[in-house]
Amino acid sequence: MVRPRGKSHMLDYMRSNRREVIAGVVLIVLLATYIGTHPRGASTYVMTIWANQCLILGLAACAQFFAVVVRGIDLSVGAVMALTNCIGSYLLDGSAFGMAFGMVAVVAAGALCGLLNGLIIVFGRIQPIVVTLATASIFIGLALLLRPTPGGAVNYDLADGATLDVLGIPTALIITGLVVFAFWLPFRRTGLGLGLYALGSSEQAAFQSGIDTRFIRLAAFTLAGLFGGLAGLFYSFVTTTGDAGIAAGFTLNSIAAVVLGGVLLRGGVGTLVGALAGAFILKTIASLMFFSGIPSLAQPLFEGLILAIAIAIGGADVLRARNKLEVFA
Amino acid sequence: MSPLELEVSDMFDSTTPLLEMQDISMHFGATKALDGVDFVCKAGEVHAVLGENGAGKSTLMKLIAGVIQPTQGRLRVDGKEASLNSPKTALKHGLVCMFQELSLVPDLTVRENLLLGAPGAGLGWLKGRGLDTAQSVLDRIDGADIKMSQRVADLTLPQRQQVEIAKAIMKKPRLLILDEATSALSASVVEKVFDLVREERDAGTAVLFISHRFHEIEALADRISVFRNGQCVATFAKGAHDYGEIIDMMVGQKIEELFPEKSPHRNEAEVVLDVRNFSWEGQVRDVSVTVRQGEIVGLGGLDGQGQGAFLMGLFGLLRKADGTTAISGQPGEIKSPKAAKHQDVALAYIPEDRKTEGLILDQSIEENLELAALGRSDLNAGDAGLYAGTLDQLALKHGGLHLPVSSLSGGNQQKVVLAKWLALKPRCLLLADPTRGIDVKTKTEIYAILRQLADQGTAILLLSTDYEELIQLCDETHVFFNGEIVASLSGDDLTPQNIIAATLNVSSEGRVNGATEGQVAHA
């Protein structure tokens, strides 16, 4: 019964996280190409603009990740961003205390939106796709009431602090690092972090193991809302205005990003790091196109092709399966 | 001794039963799964629960584990009324269930699965307490090669059961429910699990034990309760009634013989299936098997010795398999299940795990029946007449063919898997442990049908983890070890001692240890 196991620990680790490894390699290659083709090279200026664009989608992808990992989907990610962005355009100016309160309020508003989604899904027993489609309209409606046309202002010092650089390192990359190292890695080792995967992978097994599945699902959607709020907040810092019309693009791109980052839509598989990597890849591709001279109308075509290829590489291990039943596992 | 400790020791007093159920009923719509059941479970005792599928055993276990709540009745833990409204509450009372439907999360690692719902593991930081216990349990039950970092989805079925056992023991249960907990494990591992369970019992744990294998009940139980039609018909100490009497209680009628009589051996009968030098990736090595018309040929051995892969390979499920297969003298290359079921070959394969590989649980019985015939150009899969005969023959109990397969009991689900393949009139039937976790009565029916099919000329290759089947049902049994056939037994050589010796790959003259002998006393 004992099979020889000659593989090293490192290889084991890479294999069990191969989706993230693939996404990471793709990202590095793309980034190198981008820096190589950019007329100004790897300057802090270029890197900062790149990192800011990536982090907005990255946070949206984090939001989507929490919904997808529990076998759900959140179609309101973009709408939560739009709403929190519009709220931010009112609250992120004035005294230091007022701005601090504003930032907390913006993120709390996002979490509240997520909590609302979760409550309807858990207690109304309605599928997430239906619930979030409906609430997305509500959130956009509220955003439009707040900002019928783009406008408002965000304190420039605050915005600069969040979107420029610290000692040459883009602040957006520092925030990304904080999300991964200060939040995600510890979170993954908590009962809640484990519960998310258990719920997405097999709800029945999770329930029979004594997990409070309703609370976990509620927590997952609240976290999705919270990260949607963070995305909206950071978007406010980057654009310094409020705009209710940003929802649709971010929702779809957040789904594309998690898929690209190796998060399976069937739930239970993938990591926040993967979702972030997926978002960074998508944005880097878009930036590459901008400088490569491809007509902007052809961009969706190329983005789609790259998406398809990346997913196909992720699924290539199917070819190695020796037992044909494993192909479908 | 502090007053608190006194109170605690009072709670364990053997005069107060650990769990007491009074007048418990459980209705699902019009079906009464349990009907006014009184049931008592004492600490320090292994209490076996017997009954056919659908007798209410699993429902009873689910009630105790808090998965479902009774329609009526009262439940006391340590003499105090308790409401078990979720598995979490049941766990708090120390009631731990090892479910027949595995409760492991496939995408998580072994370690993470063990941590899920472990004692003291809430939503906060996981300290990994109890993992040492789990590891030592795994080491004891031959699970040392299961790595903590392995994904559960990558484990074999027996390995998953081993992890389930470790997960249950690590929760330090006061009442441990084993619901078909060892159904996929081989005899030597089962014996080690039993040693562990006996230790738990001697330390004061109450054990509820469900199994369809009589020798397991014989080996482990102190007290036996028999369930029939949602009622507890008898509770008695082990030894008060013999094998035959217990079966009578379970089915409510006499069963003279569990197994049909073997047909006279026909050495000169036509060879239907002839496999030569089958090999695959080092897991199956140079295996040759011949099945003649009218024969049932058994495949035995410990888990994962290549017998399962051999059956899959015959049916075209494995890549890069070597060897030749001839059906009725016609050599053919079987590269896929579609080729295997083609009318010129006409193989049928009943997989090991009916719930994931044999059936689509959410689809109706009708739709499941059609799946095998689809793609056969000579058959109309949509024609209900195709299945009517086999359904009658199998005596499938159902509430309507339009209902989902998941509404059937385990035994009847297996009958659906059989029916869909029998409709194709296969020349050779490959069965991977078809009676695992199925009640005695349905088993008997399936045995009779297999014998009948064999007599009608179907060649049958039967993989089994149950010695009794290999001895009583099969005309010849090949025992696998490390990918090879190490013994081919037939006629008078087909004895428990010889099979055990071969599965352990020792000569039959070698000493067979007492524990193993005890297990097959009934065979």
Interface residues (C-beta under 8 A of the other chain):
Chain A: M1 V2 R3 R5 D12 S16 P186 R189 T190 G191 L192 L194 G195 Y197 A198 G200 S201 S202 Q204 A205 A206 F207 Q208 S209 G210 I211 D212 F215 G268 V269 A321 R322 N323 K324 L325 A329
Chain B: A65 V67 S86 P87 K88 A90 L91 C97 F99 E101 L102 S103 L104 V105 P106 D107 L108 T109 E112 N113 L115 L116 G117 A121 G122 L123 G124 W125 L126 D142 D145 K147 S149 R151 A153 K167 W280 E281 L302 D303 G304 A309 M312 G316 L317 L318 R319 K320 S336 E357
